[in-house]
């Protein structure tokens, strides 16, 4: 079973080896890594990893299609022999870590548990910042152990997913959250399952990008999402820009909607031993070790540079002042959803009670 992950990265070299080690332990057979306009040596690390046979590295420095940097990168990745030969495909970001709860905690075990699946949704579990200020060179899943509750009622972004899907021709294009361009002759027979093992409705086969919220979606598997990291790292993320909407400046709105640290979750540590073994093997290569050290140094130097600029200094100060986010209650979320519906339609009934909103 050949499971190929597709990773688009820019200026994330300090995190690459830890990410690769975890996903190697998790059952990813090969990584298609797409870089663009890197300043920290991410592209050089990927070149070395490609020379050692760990990844296939594609440069996506431009020009880019109208869909933007990430969609251009995915299009390039889909045209490679490695993607064409894959049995399963899974687009991921550097801040996403697959966390399987069934069998031996690998993706093959998850696929075995859902043998009829055309696609399996890996719903995000948002891991908050937990008041970590300084960036340190340590695996992200070991630093951030507090997350959103298993059941979230708001916002819908807390229930977004990435899709592990069978490369059998049902879908003909990679997408950020879900496969695209379905074959009209096959789409009606596509079988989608969620991380609880539930069969999903036909709307998921065609357009959905988030799970039903207000319920658990992660009994068999989840996607640990670390969108914030340390406060220093978030400032660098704001400097880099968003992966899909690269012109959008990250600010406090993004932070508040993702900074949940109310529930302890160390379940990803089930793969800690094989992950550490792979990570040590990567570090044994002196070229990789040196390039990794350079990327770590670049992050620290870049943060110091950004602190001389008022927009980034102000952002860092606001991060220091802002407490973790509170999950929205079911009652308040119901009121918010009603108002959202009202924004699209004018013929709803009277609103629900909002005294606890």
N, C-alpha and C positions, 0 to 999 in steps of 0.2 A: 504494500500500500504506500503510494508516494504522495505525501502531503506537502504542498509547496505554499509557503507564506510569501506575501508581497509586501515590502516595507519601503515607504517613501520617507527620506530623511534629509534634514539640513541642519548643520551645526549641532549634531547630537552624538559626536564621536565618543564622548566620555561615558555614554550609556550603552554603546553598541555591544561590547563583549558580554556584559551581564545579560542583556536581552537575548543575545544569540545562545548563550549557555542555557538559560531557562528553557527556551523553545526547542533547543536540541534535546533536552531532557524530557520535554513534553511530547515529543514525537514528530516534530516538524522534520521532514526529510531534506528540504533544501529551502534556501531563502533567495528570492529575487529582490535585490536591494537597489533602489532608485534614488540617486542623490542629485541635489541641485545647488549650485552656487555656494559651496561650502567655504567657510573661512577658518574653521577649526581643525581641518585635516580629516573630517569624516570620510571624504572621498578617498583619501590616501589609505585610511584604515580598511575601507571596503576593497580597494585595489589589492591590498596585501591578503585580505581574507579570500578574495577571488583566486589569487595565485596559489593559495593553500587548499583550494577546493571547497571552502565552506559556504560561499555565496556566489551568485552571479551578479556582477555590478554593472548597472546601467547609469550613464550620466544623462541628466535631464536639465542642462543649463539653459535651454531655450534655443529658438523661440518656442512658445507654448501655444497649444490650441486655445480656442475661446473658452473652453471649460476651465482653464487655469492649470497651475503647475501640477497638482496631484492627479487630476484626470489625464493630463498628458503623460505623466509617468506610468499610470496604470495601463494606458493604451500601449505604451512601449513594452511594458512587461508582458502583456498578453500575447505579444507577437513572438516571444522567445520560444525556442524548442523546450526549455524547461517547463514553461507554463502549458504548452500544448501536450506534453507527456504526463502532466500531473493527473493523478486520480482524483484529488481533492485540492481546492484552492481556498486560501484564506488571506485577504488583505488585512494588515494590522498596522498600527502606529507604534512608535518607540515607547510610548507611555502606556501601552496595553499589554497585559500578560495573561495568557490563557491559563485557566485554573479549573482542571477537571476533577470532579469529586467521585467518579465511578471507577471501578476496576483498579488498574495500576496508576491512575491519575494522568493518563496520556490521551492524546486525541484518538489514536487507534481504539482505545478502550471505549471512548464515547461513541465512535462510529459503530463499533460492535454492539453497543447497547441499543442503537437505533438503526438496525440494518436496512430498513426500508426508506431511510431518509434520502431525499435529494438535496436538502439543505437543513442546517442546524443553526439556530440563532444563538449566539453567545452574548447574552445581555450584560451590559456594563454593571459592575458594582463600583460606585464612585468612592475612591479613597481620598480623604481630605488631607489638608496640610498638617493638622495636629500641632500647630505652633512651632514647626521646625523652621528656623530662620536661615541657618547657614547651609550651603551646599557642601557635602562631603562625598568623597569617592568611595561609595559603598552601595551595594545593590539596592535599588529602590524598594523592592518588596520586603526587604529586611528593615527599612527605615520607617515605612508608613504602614501601620497595623490597625488603624481605625478607619471605619468606612461608614457609608450610609446604611440605614437599616435594610434588612432583606426586603421588606415591603415599603415602597415609597408611593406616595399619593400625588406628589408634585415635586419638581417639574417633569414634563414628559421626557426631557433630555436625560433624566436619570435612568430611563428605561430603554435608551438606544442600544442597538446591538451591532455587532459585526457578524458576517455570515460565513460559515464553513460550508462549502457546497461542492457537490459532486461534479467533476468536469466531464460530463457525458453528453454535452451539446444542448442541454435544455436551456442554458444561458450562454450567450456568445460574447459577452463583454464583462470585464471586471468593473466593479463599482466600489466606492469607498465603504459603504455600509452593507450593500447587498449587490448580488450579480444583476447585470442589466441585459437588455436586448434579448428577451426570451424567444425561443423558437415557437411560433404559433401552433405548430403541429404537436408540440410536446408539453407546453406550459400547463395544460389542464390535467396532466397526469403527475405534475411535480408534487412531491410530498415534503412539506415543511414541518419541522418539529422544533420545539423550544427547549431551553435548558432544564425544564422539568420533565421532559419526555412527552409532552402533550402534542398531539397533532394540531397544527394550526390551520386556520381558515384560508380560503382562496385569495383573500386580499394580501396575505403575506407573500404569496407566490408572485405577485405582480408589482407591489408598490410600497409596502410598509417598511419603515426603518426603525421603529421602536416597538417594544413589547407592550402588552397590556399592563398598565401600571395599577397599583393597588393590590398586587398579589406577588407571591414569590415566583421568580423565573429562573432559579439557579440551583435546583436540587442536584442535577447531574453535572452541570458545568456553568461557569460564569467567566466573564472577562474582567479581571482586575484592571481598573482604569485609574491611573495616577496622573490626572490632568494638571495638577498644580505643582507638586514637588515642594522643595524648600522655597522659602520666599525669594531667596537670591535667584533660584532657577526660574521662578515665575517671571522675574524682571527680564531675564534673558529670553524667555519665551515671548514676552510682549515685544521685545526688540526684533525677534525673528519674524513674528507675524503668524497668523493662523495657516494651517496646512491647506485647507480648501479655499478659504476666503483670505488670501494672502495680504490684501490691502486693509483688512480690518485690524485696528489696534486693540489688543487685549487690554481689558481694564477690570474694574471692580465687579462689574455685572457678571462676567465670566467666572470670576473667583467665587462670588457669593453663591451662584447656582451650583457649584461643585464642591464646596468646602464643608463636607459632612464628615464628622469624626465621632459619631455617637455609638458605634458598635465595633467591638473588637473582632478581627478576622485574620487569623494567622494560617488559614487552611492551605495557602500556597506553599507553605514550608514543607509540605509532604514530599516535594521534589528537591529539597535543599541539598541532599547529599549528591545525587547525580548532577545537579546543576553546578555545584562547587567543583566536582571532578572535571567537567567540561571547561569551566572557567579557568581552572589551573592549567589545563592543557593549552588553552589559547594564550595565556600569559607566559607560557614557557617559550614562545617564539619571541626572540629579542626585538625583532622589528615591530611586531604588534605591541609589545610592552612599551617601547619607546613612543610609538605614535599615540597610544592611549594616554601616556603621561603628558604628552604635548597637548592633547585635547583637554585634559583636566586643567592644565596651566592656562590654556586659552580661556576657559570658562571663568576662572578666578580673575584674570586680568580684564576680561570684557566687563564683568560686573563692576569692577573698580572704575572703569572708563565710563560706564553708564551712570554711575553715581555723581558724575560731574555735570550731568544734564538734568535740568529741572523736571521734565515730564517723568523720567524714570525714578528720580529721587523722591518725587511726590508719590508715585505709585508704591514704592517700597515703604514709605512712611505710612500710607493707608493700610498696607498689608499688616504692618506691625500693630496698628490700632484696631483692626477688625477681628472680632471673635469668630469662632466656628459657626457655621450656619445651623439654624434650627430646622428640622424636618417639618413640613406643613402637615397639619392634622387632616384626617379624612374629611371632616366636616368643612374645614376651610377650603380644601382642594375641590370639594364638590361645588362650592360657591364660585371658585375661580373658573371651573369648567363651564358653569352656567353662563358666566359673563363672557367667556370665550365664544360660546355658542351664540349668545346675543349679538356679538360682533359680526356674526355671519348671517344671522337671521333675525327678523323683527317680529315673528309670530309665535314666540315661546310663551309659556305660562308665567305666572308670577315667580319671582326669584325665590330661592330657598332662604332660610334664615341665615343671617350673616353675623350674628352677635359674637361669634368666636373667631371671626376672620381677623 
